[in-house]
Amino acid sequence: MSYFELHLFVCCNERASGDAKGSCGAAHGEAVRLRFAEALKAHGLSGKMRANKSGCLHRCSEGPAVVIYPEGVWYRVAEVERDVDEIVREHIVGGGRVERLLLPERGAR
């Protein structure tokens, strides 16, 4: 068994202002990570699951990007509180998916 049941990797990569690729860090990446950490703690999951800061996940224009491992499910967070709380409630606690926030799989774009 792994040390944590789930890892949530939140891109917090910073690019120069005006970079054509965008920047998850500039698009509130760290706020997303902190909200995930708070929500996991509120659900009593902080010892079982971890929200980690990540460097570039190569989904810059869609960010801030979040990937949940070991499942390999990718999300985009547009509104920090609403979207993070929904991902925690529906995906992490409920076992489902938040379809409106899912990022397309490689090759599906």
PDB file as gemmi writes it, atoms N, CA and C in Angstrom:
CRYST1    1.000    1.000    1.000  90.00  90.00  90.00 P 1                      
ATOM      1  N   MET A   1       0.837  -1.183   0.000  1.00  0.00           N  
ATOM      2  CA  MET A   1       0.000   0.000   0.000  1.00  0.00           C  
ATOM      3  C   MET A   1       0.881   1.246   0.000  1.00  0.00           C  
ATOM      4  N   SER A   2       0.475   2.223  -0.724  1.00  0.00           N  
ATOM      5  CA  SER A   2       1.184   3.488  -0.834  1.00  0.00           C  
ATOM      6  C   SER A   2       1.062   4.294   0.464  1.00  0.00           C  
ATOM      7  N   TYR A   3       1.965   5.217   0.667  1.00  0.00           N  
ATOM      8  CA  TYR A   3       1.926   6.076   1.853  1.00  0.00           C  
ATOM      9  C   TYR A   3       0.652   6.914   1.877  1.00  0.00           C  
ATOM     10  N   PHE A   4       0.252   7.434   0.714  1.00  0.00           N  
ATOM     11  CA  PHE A   4      -1.009   8.165   0.568  1.00  0.00           C  
ATOM     12  C   PHE A   4      -1.890   7.414  -0.419  1.00  0.00           C  
ATOM     13  N   GLU A   5      -3.191   7.413  -0.177  1.00  0.00           N  
ATOM     14  CA  GLU A   5      -4.132   6.780  -1.099  1.00  0.00           C  
ATOM     15  C   GLU A   5      -4.232   7.554  -2.405  1.00  0.00           C  
ATOM     16  N   LEU A   6      -4.226   8.867  -2.295  1.00  0.00           N  
ATOM     17  CA  LEU A   6      -4.305   9.739  -3.472  1.00  0.00           C  
ATOM     18  C   LEU A   6      -3.331  10.890  -3.327  1.00  0.00           C  
ATOM     19  N   HIS A   7      -2.775  11.300  -4.448  1.00  0.00           N  
ATOM     20  CA  HIS A   7      -2.014  12.540  -4.534  1.00  0.00           C  
ATOM     21  C   HIS A   7      -2.739  13.443  -5.515  1.00  0.00           C  
ATOM     22  N   LEU A   8      -2.905  14.685  -5.141  1.00  0.00           N  
ATOM     23  CA  LEU A   8      -3.436  15.693  -6.044  1.00  0.00           C  
ATOM     24  C   LEU A   8      -2.279  16.616  -6.378  1.00  0.00           C  
ATOM     25  N   PHE A   9      -1.874  16.626  -7.637  1.00  0.00           N  
ATOM     26  CA  PHE A   9      -0.794  17.497  -8.069  1.00  0.00           C  
ATOM     27  C   PHE A   9      -1.421  18.720  -8.723  1.00  0.00           C  
ATOM     28  N   VAL A  10      -1.138  19.884  -8.145  1.00  0.00           N  
ATOM     29  CA  VAL A  10      -1.702  21.141  -8.624  1.00  0.00           C  
ATOM     30  C   VAL A  10      -0.578  21.955  -9.247  1.00  0.00           C  
ATOM     31  N   CYS A  11      -0.717  22.293 -10.511  1.00  0.00           N  
ATOM     32  CA  CYS A  11       0.315  23.074 -11.172  1.00  0.00           C  
ATOM     33  C   CYS A  11       0.346  24.481 -10.589  1.00  0.00           C  
ATOM     34  N   CYS A  12       1.529  24.869 -10.149  1.00  0.00           N  
ATOM     35  CA  CYS A  12       1.757  26.213  -9.620  1.00  0.00           C  
ATOM     36  C   CYS A  12       2.891  26.882 -10.393  1.00  0.00           C  
ATOM     37  N   ASN A  13       3.164  26.369 -11.594  1.00  0.00           N  
ATOM     38  CA  ASN A  13       4.259  26.883 -12.411  1.00  0.00           C  
ATOM     39  C   ASN A  13       4.029  28.344 -12.775  1.00  0.00           C  
ATOM     40  N   GLU A  14       5.082  29.133 -12.671  1.00  0.00           N  
ATOM     41  CA  GLU A  14       5.030  30.555 -13.011  1.00  0.00           C  
ATOM     42  C   GLU A  14       5.761  30.794 -14.329  1.00  0.00           C  
ATOM     43  N   ARG A  15       5.130  31.502 -15.236  1.00  0.00           N  
ATOM     44  CA  ARG A  15       5.764  31.942 -16.477  1.00  0.00           C  
ATOM     45  C   ARG A  15       5.776  33.468 -16.483  1.00  0.00           C  
ATOM     46  N   ALA A  16       6.561  34.009 -17.353  1.00  0.00           N  
ATOM     47  CA  ALA A  16       6.628  35.464 -17.495  1.00  0.00           C  
ATOM     48  C   ALA A  16       5.251  36.018 -17.858  1.00  0.00           C  
ATOM     49  N   SER A  17       4.959  37.171 -17.353  1.00  0.00           N  
ATOM     50  CA  SER A  17       3.697  37.834 -17.664  1.00  0.00           C  
ATOM     51  C   SER A  17       3.553  37.986 -19.176  1.00  0.00           C  
ATOM     52  N   GLY A  18       2.401  37.629 -19.685  1.00  0.00           N  
ATOM     53  CA  GLY A  18       2.142  37.738 -21.111  1.00  0.00           C  
ATOM     54  C   GLY A  18       2.602  36.562 -21.943  1.00  0.00           C  
ATOM     55  N   ASP A  19       3.166  35.529 -21.309  1.00  0.00           N  
ATOM     56  CA  ASP A  19       3.596  34.341 -22.056  1.00  0.00           C  
ATOM     57  C   ASP A  19       2.381  33.728 -22.751  1.00  0.00           C  
ATOM     58  N   ALA A  20       2.540  33.402 -24.023  1.00  0.00           N  
ATOM     59  CA  ALA A  20       1.435  32.880 -24.831  1.00  0.00           C  
ATOM     60  C   ALA A  20       0.873  31.568 -24.290  1.00  0.00           C  
ATOM     61  N   LYS A  21       1.689  30.777 -23.583  1.00  0.00           N  
ATOM     62  CA  LYS A  21       1.224  29.494 -23.055  1.00  0.00           C  
ATOM     63  C   LYS A  21       0.323  29.664 -21.838  1.00  0.00           C  
ATOM     64  N   GLY A  22       0.412  30.786 -21.182  1.00  0.00           N  
ATOM     65  CA  GLY A  22      -0.329  30.988 -19.946  1.00  0.00           C  
ATOM     66  C   GLY A  22       0.492  30.511 -18.757  1.00  0.00           C  
ATOM     67  N   SER A  23      -0.075  30.638 -17.579  1.00  0.00           N  
ATOM     68  CA  SER A  23       0.644  30.285 -16.360  1.00  0.00           C  
ATOM     69  C   SER A  23      -0.341  29.849 -15.296  1.00  0.00           C  
ATOM     70  N   CYS A  24      -0.239  28.595 -14.868  1.00  0.00           N  
ATOM     71  CA  CYS A  24      -1.131  28.105 -13.814  1.00  0.00           C  
ATOM     72  C   CYS A  24      -0.890  28.864 -12.508  1.00  0.00           C  
ATOM     73  N   GLY A  25       0.372  29.207 -12.252  1.00  0.00           N  
ATOM     74  CA  GLY A  25       0.685  29.968 -11.051  1.00  0.00           C  
ATOM     75  C   GLY A  25      -0.006  31.316 -11.044  1.00  0.00           C  
ATOM     76  N   ALA A  26       0.025  32.000 -12.159  1.00  0.00           N  
ATOM     77  CA  ALA A  26      -0.630  33.304 -12.267  1.00  0.00           C  
ATOM     78  C   ALA A  26      -2.150  33.166 -12.266  1.00  0.00           C  
ATOM     79  N   ALA A  27      -2.637  31.983 -12.606  1.00  0.00           N  
ATOM     80  CA  ALA A  27      -4.080  31.723 -12.627  1.00  0.00           C  
ATOM     81  C   ALA A  27      -4.520  31.057 -11.325  1.00  0.00           C  
ATOM     82  N   HIS A  28      -3.968  31.488 -10.218  1.00  0.00           N  
ATOM     83  CA  HIS A  28      -4.322  31.070  -8.854  1.00  0.00           C  
ATOM     84  C   HIS A  28      -4.021  29.606  -8.512  1.00  0.00           C  
ATOM     85  N   GLY A  29      -2.930  29.051  -9.071  1.00  0.00           N  
ATOM     86  CA  GLY A  29      -2.551  27.665  -8.776  1.00  0.00           C  
ATOM     87  C   GLY A  29      -2.336  27.389  -7.294  1.00  0.00           C  
ATOM     88  N   GLU A  30      -1.616  28.280  -6.605  1.00  0.00           N  
ATOM     89  CA  GLU A  30      -1.354  28.052  -5.176  1.00  0.00           C  
ATOM     90  C   GLU A  30      -2.637  28.146  -4.354  1.00  0.00           C  
ATOM     91  N   ALA A  31      -3.547  29.030  -4.720  1.00  0.00           N  
ATOM     92  CA  ALA A  31      -4.841  29.114  -4.022  1.00  0.00           C  
ATOM     93  C   ALA A  31      -5.622  27.816  -4.196  1.00  0.00           C  
ATOM     94  N   VAL A  32      -5.528  27.213  -5.372  1.00  0.00           N  
ATOM     95  CA  VAL A  32      -6.188  25.930  -5.634  1.00  0.00           C  
ATOM     96  C   VAL A  32      -5.600  24.859  -4.721  1.00  0.00           C  
ATOM     97  N   ARG A  33      -4.268  24.792  -4.653  1.00  0.00           N  
ATOM     98  CA  ARG A  33      -3.623  23.785  -3.806  1.00  0.00           C  
ATOM     99  C   ARG A  33      -4.011  23.953  -2.341  1.00  0.00           C  
ATOM    100  N   LEU A  34      -3.995  25.182  -1.870  1.00  0.00           N  
ATOM    101  CA  LEU A  34      -4.364  25.433  -0.469  1.00  0.00           C  
ATOM    102  C   LEU A  34      -5.811  25.057  -0.197  1.00  0.00           C  
ATOM    103  N   ARG A  35      -6.704  25.345  -1.126  1.00  0.00           N  
ATOM    104  CA  ARG A  35      -8.116  24.986  -0.957  1.00  0.00           C  
ATOM    105  C   ARG A  35      -8.287  23.468  -0.919  1.00  0.00           C  
ATOM    106  N   PHE A  36      -7.562  22.744  -1.777  1.00  0.00           N  
ATOM    107  CA  PHE A  36      -7.610  21.283  -1.716  1.00  0.00           C  
ATOM    108  C   PHE A  36      -7.133  20.785  -0.354  1.00  0.00           C  
ATOM    109  N   ALA A  37      -6.035  21.325   0.148  1.00  0.00           N  
ATOM    110  CA  ALA A  37      -5.510  20.907   1.449  1.00  0.00           C  
ATOM    111  C   ALA A  37      -6.536  21.159   2.556  1.00  0.00           C  
ATOM    112  N   GLU A  38      -7.186  22.313   2.523  1.00  0.00           N  
ATOM    113  CA  GLU A  38      -8.223  22.640   3.518  1.00  0.00           C  
ATOM    114  C   GLU A  38      -9.408  21.690   3.405  1.00  0.00           C  
ATOM    115  N   ALA A  39      -9.848  21.423   2.177  1.00  0.00           N  
ATOM    116  CA  ALA A  39     -11.014  20.553   1.970  1.00  0.00           C  
ATOM    117  C   ALA A  39     -10.713  19.121   2.386  1.00  0.00           C  
ATOM    118  N   LEU A  40      -9.510  18.636   2.094  1.00  0.00           N  
ATOM    119  CA  LEU A  40      -9.139  17.281   2.524  1.00  0.00           C  
ATOM    120  C   LEU A  40      -9.141  17.196   4.045  1.00  0.00           C  
ATOM    121  N   LYS A  41      -8.612  18.216   4.690  1.00  0.00           N  
ATOM    122  CA  LYS A  41      -8.592  18.247   6.157  1.00  0.00           C  
ATOM    123  C   LYS A  41     -10.012  18.282   6.718  1.00  0.00           C  
ATOM    124  N   ALA A  42     -10.874  19.091   6.128  1.00  0.00           N  
ATOM    125  CA  ALA A  42     -12.265  19.204   6.594  1.00  0.00           C  
ATOM    126  C   ALA A  42     -13.012  17.878   6.492  1.00  0.00           C  
ATOM    127  N   HIS A  43     -12.630  17.051   5.518  1.00  0.00           N  
ATOM    128  CA  HIS A  43     -13.257  15.740   5.336  1.00  0.00           C  
ATOM    129  C   HIS A  43     -12.520  14.632   6.072  1.00  0.00           C  
ATOM    130  N   GLY A  44     -11.522  15.001   6.881  1.00  0.00           N  
ATOM    131  CA  GLY A  44     -10.763  14.012   7.636  1.00  0.00           C  
ATOM    132  C   GLY A  44      -9.854  13.153   6.775  1.00  0.00           C  
ATOM    133  N   LEU A  45      -9.409  13.681   5.643  1.00  0.00           N  
ATOM    134  CA  LEU A  45      -8.625  12.899   4.689  1.00  0.00           C  
ATOM    135  C   LEU A  45      -7.167  13.332   4.583  1.00  0.00           C  
ATOM    136  N   SER A  46      -6.755  14.327   5.341  1.00  0.00           N  
ATOM    137  CA  SER A  46      -5.410  14.875   5.155  1.00  0.00           C  
ATOM    138  C   SER A  46      -4.298  13.878   5.461  1.00  0.00           C  
ATOM    139  N   GLY A  47      -4.528  12.876   6.266  1.00  0.00           N  
ATOM    140  CA  GLY A  47      -3.508  11.861   6.518  1.00  0.00           C  
ATOM    141  C   GLY A  47      -3.488  10.764   5.468  1.00  0.00           C  
ATOM    142  N   LYS A  48      -4.552  10.703   4.661  1.00  0.00           N  
ATOM    143  CA  LYS A  48      -4.676   9.664   3.635  1.00  0.00           C  
ATOM    144  C   LYS A  48      -4.404  10.187   2.233  1.00  0.00           C  
ATOM    145  N   MET A  49      -4.591  11.485   2.054  1.00  0.00           N  
ATOM    146  CA  MET A  49      -4.469  12.096   0.732  1.00  0.00           C  
ATOM    147  C   MET A  49      -3.696  13.392   0.861  1.00  0.00           C  
ATOM    148  N   ARG A  50      -3.018  13.776  -0.214  1.00  0.00           N  
ATOM    149  CA  ARG A  50      -2.149  14.942  -0.145  1.00  0.00           C  
ATOM    150  C   ARG A  50      -2.293  15.804  -1.386  1.00  0.00           C  
ATOM    151  N   ALA A  51      -2.394  17.113  -1.177  1.00  0.00           N  
ATOM    152  CA  ALA A  51      -2.414  18.091  -2.265  1.00  0.00           C  
ATOM    153  C   ALA A  51      -1.010  18.681  -2.382  1.00  0.00           C  
ATOM    154  N   ASN A  52      -0.327  18.357  -3.470  1.00  0.00           N  
ATOM    155  CA  ASN A  52       1.047  18.792  -3.683  1.00  0.00           C  
ATOM    156  C   ASN A  52       1.149  19.878  -4.740  1.00  0.00           C  
ATOM    157  N   LYS A  53       2.101  20.778  -4.532  1.00  0.00           N  
ATOM    158  CA  LYS A  53       2.454  21.769  -5.540  1.00  0.00           C  
ATOM    159  C   LYS A  53       3.248  21.058  -6.628  1.00  0.00           C  
ATOM    160  N   SER A  54       2.942  21.373  -7.860  1.00  0.00           N  
ATOM    161  CA  SER A  54       3.644  20.774  -8.987  1.00  0.00           C  
ATOM    162  C   SER A  54       4.233  21.859  -9.868  1.00  0.00           C  
ATOM    163  N   GLY A  55       5.290  21.501 -10.556  1.00  0.00           N  
ATOM    164  CA  GLY A  55       5.784  22.339 -11.638  1.00  0.00           C  
ATOM    165  C   GLY A  55       4.872  22.143 -12.836  1.00  0.00           C  
ATOM    166  N   CYS A  56       5.326  22.544 -13.983  1.00  0.00           N  
ATOM    167  CA  CYS A  56       4.505  22.525 -15.188  1.00  0.00           C  
ATOM    168  C   CYS A  56       3.984  21.124 -15.507  1.00  0.00           C  
ATOM    169  N   LEU A  57       2.686  21.029 -15.736  1.00  0.00           N  
ATOM    170  CA  LEU A  57       2.039  19.782 -16.125  1.00  0.00           C  
ATOM    171  C   LEU A  57       1.710  19.780 -17.624  1.00  0.00           C  
ATOM    172  N   HIS A  58       2.169  20.804 -18.338  1.00  0.00           N  
ATOM    173  CA  HIS A  58       2.002  20.933 -19.781  1.00  0.00           C  
ATOM    174  C   HIS A  58       0.539  21.047 -20.214  1.00  0.00           C  
ATOM    175  N   ARG A  59      -0.267  21.679 -19.381  1.00  0.00           N  
ATOM    176  CA  ARG A  59      -1.656  21.984 -19.743  1.00  0.00           C  
ATOM    177  C   ARG A  59      -1.887  23.477 -19.491  1.00  0.00           C  
ATOM    178  N   CYS A  60      -0.869  24.269 -19.771  1.00  0.00           N  
ATOM    179  CA  CYS A  60      -0.795  25.681 -19.397  1.00  0.00           C  
ATOM    180  C   CYS A  60      -2.018  26.500 -19.809  1.00  0.00           C  
ATOM    181  N   SER A  61      -2.444  26.368 -21.030  1.00  0.00           N  
ATOM    182  CA  SER A  61      -3.550  27.190 -21.521  1.00  0.00           C  
ATOM    183  C   SER A  61      -4.882  26.778 -20.912  1.00  0.00           C  
ATOM    184  N   GLU A  62      -4.922  25.630 -20.265  1.00  0.00           N  
ATOM    185  CA  GLU A  62      -6.164  25.126 -19.671  1.00  0.00           C  
ATOM    186  C   GLU A  62      -6.179  25.268 -18.158  1.00  0.00           C  
ATOM    187  N   GLY A  63      -5.134  25.821 -17.595  1.00  0.00           N  
ATOM    188  CA  GLY A  63      -4.920  25.803 -16.155  1.00  0.00           C  
ATOM    189  C   GLY A  63      -5.730  26.788 -15.358  1.00  0.00           C  
ATOM    190  N   PRO A  64      -5.604  26.672 -14.055  1.00  0.00           N  
ATOM    191  CA  PRO A  64      -4.689  25.771 -13.388  1.00  0.00           C  
ATOM    192  C   PRO A  64      -5.139  24.315 -13.489  1.00  0.00           C  
ATOM    193  N   ALA A  65      -4.161  23.484 -13.790  1.00  0.00           N  
ATOM    194  CA  ALA A  65      -4.409  22.061 -13.998  1.00  0.00           C  
ATOM    195  C   ALA A  65      -4.157  21.273 -12.718  1.00  0.00           C  
ATOM    196  N   VAL A  66      -4.965  20.248 -12.523  1.00  0.00           N  
ATOM    197  CA  VAL A  66      -4.844  19.347 -11.378  1.00  0.00           C  
ATOM    198  C   VAL A  66      -4.910  17.923 -11.918  1.00  0.00           C  
ATOM    199  N   VAL A  67      -4.027  17.059 -11.443  1.00  0.00           N  
ATOM    200  CA  VAL A  67      -4.108  15.650 -11.808  1.00  0.00           C  
ATOM    201  C   VAL A  67      -4.134  14.838 -10.516  1.00  0.00           C  
ATOM    202  N   ILE A  68      -5.030  13.865 -10.474  1.00  0.00           N  
ATOM    203  CA  ILE A  68      -5.196  13.017  -9.296  1.00  0.00           C  
ATOM    204  C   ILE A  68      -4.607  11.652  -9.606  1.00  0.00           C  
ATOM    205  N   TYR A  69      -3.630  11.267  -8.790  1.00  0.00           N  
ATOM    206  CA  TYR A  69      -2.984   9.957  -8.932  1.00  0.00           C  
ATOM    207  C   TYR A  69      -3.258   9.102  -7.723  1.00  0.00           C  
ATOM    208  N   PRO A  70      -3.389   7.785  -7.914  1.00  0.00           N  
ATOM    209  CA  PRO A  70      -2.933   7.011  -9.061  1.00  0.00           C  
ATOM    210  C   PRO A  70      -3.935   6.914 -10.207  1.00  0.00           C  
ATOM    211  N   GLU A  71      -5.083   7.554 -10.118  1.00  0.00           N  
ATOM    212  CA  GLU A  71      -6.119   7.414 -11.149  1.00  0.00           C  
ATOM    213  C   GLU A  71      -5.758   8.062 -12.475  1.00  0.00           C  
ATOM    214  N   GLY A  72      -4.973   9.131 -12.435  1.00  0.00           N  
ATOM    215  CA  GLY A  72      -4.632   9.844 -13.664  1.00  0.00           C  
ATOM    216  C   GLY A  72      -5.784  10.659 -14.217  1.00  0.00           C  
ATOM    217  N   VAL A  73      -6.621  11.213 -13.343  1.00  0.00           N  
ATOM    218  CA  VAL A  73      -7.759  12.032 -13.761  1.00  0.00           C  
ATOM    219  C   VAL A  73      -7.336  13.502 -13.699  1.00  0.00           C  
ATOM    220  N   TRP A  74      -7.584  14.221 -14.785  1.00  0.00           N  
ATOM    221  CA  TRP A  74      -7.162  15.616 -14.931  1.00  0.00           C  
ATOM    222  C   TRP A  74      -8.354  16.556 -14.857  1.00  0.00           C  
ATOM    223  N   TYR A  75      -8.167  17.644 -14.110  1.00  0.00           N  
ATOM    224  CA  TYR A  75      -9.190  18.677 -13.989  1.00  0.00           C  
ATOM    225  C   TYR A  75      -8.599  20.054 -14.252  1.00  0.00           C  
ATOM    226  N   ARG A  76      -9.475  20.972 -14.610  1.00  0.00           N  
ATOM    227  CA  ARG A  76      -9.169  22.396 -14.674  1.00  0.00           C  
ATOM    228  C   ARG A  76     -10.026  23.071 -13.618  1.00  0.00           C  
ATOM    229  N   VAL A  77      -9.434  23.969 -12.866  1.00  0.00           N  
ATOM    230  CA  VAL A  77     -10.167  24.700 -11.829  1.00  0.00           C  
ATOM    231  C   VAL A  77     -10.321  26.146 -12.273  1.00  0.00           C  
ATOM    232  N   ALA A  78     -11.556  26.556 -12.525  1.00  0.00           N  
ATOM    233  CA  ALA A  78     -11.834  27.927 -12.951  1.00  0.00           C  
ATOM    234  C   ALA A  78     -12.156  28.819 -11.753  1.00  0.00           C  
ATOM    235  N   GLU A  79     -13.012  28.345 -10.867  1.00  0.00           N  
ATOM    236  CA  GLU A  79     -13.384  29.093  -9.661  1.00  0.00           C  
ATOM    237  C   GLU A  79     -12.944  28.280  -8.450  1.00  0.00           C  
ATOM    238  N   VAL A  80     -11.982  28.816  -7.714  1.00  0.00           N  
ATOM    239  CA  VAL A  80     -11.281  28.050  -6.682  1.00  0.00           C  
ATOM    240  C   VAL A  80     -12.226  27.345  -5.723  1.00  0.00           C  
ATOM    241  N   GLU A  81     -13.010  28.074  -4.952  1.00  0.00           N  
ATOM    242  CA  GLU A  81     -13.843  27.440  -3.919  1.00  0.00           C  
ATOM    243  C   GLU A  81     -14.870  26.496  -4.509  1.00  0.00           C  
ATOM    244  N   ARG A  82     -15.630  26.962  -5.474  1.00  0.00           N  
ATOM    245  CA  ARG A  82     -16.704  26.145  -6.057  1.00  0.00           C  
ATOM    246  C   ARG A  82     -16.155  24.863  -6.680  1.00  0.00           C  
ATOM    247  N   ASP A  83     -15.141  24.991  -7.523  1.00  0.00           N  
ATOM    248  CA  ASP A  83     -14.643  23.838  -8.271  1.00  0.00           C  
ATOM    249  C   ASP A  83     -13.886  22.855  -7.389  1.00  0.00           C  
ATOM    250  N   VAL A  84     -13.027  23.356  -6.504  1.00  0.00           N  
ATOM    251  CA  VAL A  84     -12.283  22.452  -5.609  1.00  0.00           C  
ATOM    252  C   VAL A  84     -13.246  21.710  -4.697  1.00  0.00           C  
ATOM    253  N   ASP A  85     -14.192  22.415  -4.111  1.00  0.00           N  
ATOM    254  CA  ASP A  85     -15.152  21.757  -3.222  1.00  0.00           C  
ATOM    255  C   ASP A  85     -15.957  20.693  -3.957  1.00  0.00           C  
ATOM    256  N   GLU A  86     -16.316  20.974  -5.215  1.00  0.00           N  
ATOM    257  CA  GLU A  86     -17.071  20.004  -6.005  1.00  0.00           C  
ATOM    258  C   GLU A  86     -16.227  18.777  -6.347  1.00  0.00           C  
ATOM    259  N   ILE A  87     -14.951  18.984  -6.687  1.00  0.00           N  
ATOM    260  CA  ILE A  87     -14.064  17.857  -6.983  1.00  0.00           C  
ATOM    261  C   ILE A  87     -13.885  16.983  -5.752  1.00  0.00           C  
ATOM    262  N   VAL A  88     -13.694  17.608  -4.601  1.00  0.00           N  
ATOM    263  CA  VAL A  88     -13.523  16.833  -3.365  1.00  0.00           C  
ATOM    264  C   VAL A  88     -14.804  16.065  -3.047  1.00  0.00           C  
ATOM    265  N   ARG A  89     -15.932  16.745  -3.105  1.00  0.00           N  
ATOM    266  CA  ARG A  89     -17.211  16.112  -2.768  1.00  0.00           C  
ATOM    267  C   ARG A  89     -17.586  15.004  -3.752  1.00  0.00           C  
ATOM    268  N   GLU A  90     -17.530  15.301  -5.039  1.00  0.00           N  
ATOM    269  CA  GLU A  90     -18.017  14.363  -6.057  1.00  0.00           C  
ATOM    270  C   GLU A  90     -16.996  13.286  -6.435  1.00  0.00           C  
ATOM    271  N   HIS A  91     -15.727  13.651  -6.533  1.00  0.00           N  
ATOM    272  CA  HIS A  91     -14.711  12.702  -6.990  1.00  0.00           C  
ATOM    273  C   HIS A  91     -14.046  11.994  -5.819  1.00  0.00           C  
ATOM    274  N   ILE A  92     -13.449  12.758  -4.931  1.00  0.00           N  
ATOM    275  CA  ILE A  92     -12.638  12.151  -3.876  1.00  0.00           C  
ATOM    276  C   ILE A  92     -13.497  11.447  -2.831  1.00  0.00           C  
ATOM    277  N   VAL A  93     -14.546  12.082  -2.374  1.00  0.00           N  
ATOM    278  CA  VAL A  93     -15.421  11.468  -1.364  1.00  0.00           C  
ATOM    279  C   VAL A  93     -16.451  10.558  -2.023  1.00  0.00           C  
ATOM    280  N   GLY A  94     -17.061  11.033  -3.118  1.00  0.00           N  
ATOM    281  CA  GLY A  94     -18.159  10.298  -3.741  1.00  0.00           C  
ATOM    282  C   GLY A  94     -17.765   9.244  -4.757  1.00  0.00           C  
ATOM    283  N   GLY A  95     -16.531   9.297  -5.255  1.00  0.00           N  
ATOM    284  CA  GLY A  95     -16.085   8.292  -6.211  1.00  0.00           C  
ATOM    285  C   GLY A  95     -16.516   8.525  -7.651  1.00  0.00           C  
ATOM    286  N   GLY A  96     -17.109   9.682  -7.929  1.00  0.00           N  
ATOM    287  CA  GLY A  96     -17.545   9.976  -9.291  1.00  0.00           C  
ATOM    288  C   GLY A  96     -16.560  10.878 -10.007  1.00  0.00           C  
ATOM    289  N   ARG A  97     -17.048  11.615 -10.980  1.00  0.00           N  
ATOM    290  CA  ARG A  97     -16.246  12.570 -11.725  1.00  0.00           C  
ATOM    291  C   ARG A  97     -17.025  13.867 -11.852  1.00  0.00           C  
ATOM    292  N   VAL A  98     -16.323  14.968 -11.989  1.00  0.00           N  
ATOM    293  CA  VAL A  98     -16.942  16.266 -12.246  1.00  0.00           C  
ATOM    294  C   VAL A  98     -16.730  16.535 -13.732  1.00  0.00           C  
ATOM    295  N   GLU A  99     -17.657  16.088 -14.536  1.00  0.00           N  
ATOM    296  CA  GLU A  99     -17.528  16.095 -15.990  1.00  0.00           C  
ATOM    297  C   GLU A  99     -17.199  17.475 -16.553  1.00  0.00           C  
ATOM    298  N   ARG A 100     -17.830  18.519 -16.038  1.00  0.00           N  
ATOM    299  CA  ARG A 100     -17.638  19.855 -16.604  1.00  0.00           C  
ATOM    300  C   ARG A 100     -16.230  20.394 -16.392  1.00  0.00           C  
ATOM    301  N   LEU A 101     -15.478  19.805 -15.460  1.00  0.00           N  
ATOM    302  CA  LEU A 101     -14.123  20.275 -15.168  1.00  0.00           C  
ATOM    303  C   LEU A 101     -13.035  19.352 -15.714  1.00  0.00           C  
ATOM    304  N   LEU A 102     -13.417  18.209 -16.273  1.00  0.00           N  
ATOM    305  CA  LEU A 102     -12.419  17.268 -16.782  1.00  0.00           C  
ATOM    306  C   LEU A 102     -11.666  17.856 -17.971  1.00  0.00           C  
ATOM    307  N   LEU A 103     -10.350  17.658 -17.972  1.00  0.00           N  
ATOM    308  CA  LEU A 103      -9.533  18.014 -19.133  1.00  0.00           C  
ATOM    309  C   LEU A 103      -9.502  16.815 -20.066  1.00  0.00           C  
ATOM    310  N   PRO A 104      -9.487  17.043 -21.367  1.00  0.00           N  
ATOM    311  CA  PRO A 104      -9.475  15.924 -22.310  1.00  0.00           C  
ATOM    312  C   PRO A 104      -8.184  15.115 -22.190  1.00  0.00           C  
ATOM    313  N   GLU A 105      -8.291  13.828 -22.465  1.00  0.00           N  
ATOM    314  CA  GLU A 105      -7.129  12.950 -22.452  1.00  0.00           C  
ATOM    315  C   GLU A 105      -6.249  13.266 -23.643  1.00  0.00           C  
ATOM    316  N   ARG A 106      -4.996  12.845 -23.564  1.00  0.00           N  
ATOM    317  CA  ARG A 106      -4.044  13.068 -24.653  1.00  0.00           C  
ATOM    318  C   ARG A 106      -4.612  12.465 -25.943  1.00  0.00           C  
ATOM    319  N   GLY A 107      -4.549  13.209 -27.014  1.00  0.00           N  
ATOM    320  CA  GLY A 107      -5.044  12.728 -28.301  1.00  0.00           C  
ATOM    321  C   GLY A 107      -6.535  12.953 -28.495  1.00  0.00           C  
ATOM    322  N   ALA A 108      -7.247  13.387 -27.440  1.00  0.00           N  
ATOM    323  CA  ALA A 108      -8.690  13.585 -27.546  1.00  0.00           C  
ATOM    324  C   ALA A 108      -9.054  15.035 -27.857  1.00  0.00           C  
ATOM    325  N   ARG A 109      -8.067  15.869 -28.048  1.00  0.00           N  
ATOM    326  CA  ARG A 109      -8.343  17.294 -28.287  1.00  0.00           C  
ATOM    327  C   ARG A 109      -8.707  17.570 -29.704  1.00  0.00           C  
TER     328      ARG A 109                                                      
END                                                                             
